């Protein structure tokens, strides 16, 4: 991404990329796979996701021992807007 630096000026890169990744991923997403996809530590991803959950941007769906991460309607709208900005930079 040629304009990665300017994108980082407007958004914190990791949280923004996490939302875009969740929006574009058609498979079930877990914190560990999300951490790998956005090149971030697991603990940092979990901390960001907890804040996003408090803001009603993501929700966790328990499936046995696993927690699947899903965007809420609000989260999906935010992710779409971030992706649009990213594509226009």
C-alpha positions, -999 to 999 in steps of 0.1 A, spaced: 0 0 0 17 31 -12 -2 55 11 2 34 42 19 63 60 -9 88 54 -35 62 63 -17 59 97 -20 96 101 -58 94 102 -63 60 118 -45 38 142 -34 11 118 -39 -21 137 -75 -15 149 -85 -2 115 -70 -32 98 -87 -55 123 -121 -41 113 -114 -43 76 -102 -79 81 -133 -89 100 -155 -73 73 -138 -90 44 -133 -124 60 -162 -148 51 -149 -175 75 -153 -176 113 -127 -154 128 -108 -160 161 -86 -136 180 -55 -157 172 -61 -157 134 -69 -120 135 -36 -113 153 -18 -132 126 -36 -115 97 -29 -80 110 6 -88 123 -1 -80 159 3 -98 192 -26 -119 205 -28 -99 238 -29 -66 219 -57 -79 196 -77 -91 226 -73 -57 244 -85 -38 213 -114 -62 208 -126 -58 244 -127 -20 238 -146 -25 205 -170 -48 223 -177 -21 249 -185 3 220 -208 -22 204 -186 -26 173 -179 -63 177 -195 -92 196 -181 -125 207 -200 -157 200 -190 -186 222 -187 -219 203 -175 -245 228 -141 -233 241 -137 -209 211 -148 -173 208 -158 -163 173 -156 -125 166 -184 -109 146 -190 -73 135 -222 -57 147 -242 -36 122 -225 -6 137 -191 -22 133 -198 -32 97 -207 4 88 -175 17 105 -154 -10 87 -169 0 53 -162 36 59 -126 30 70 -121 8 39 -135 35 16 -111 61 31 -82 36 27 -90 31 -9 -92 68 -16 -58 76 -1 
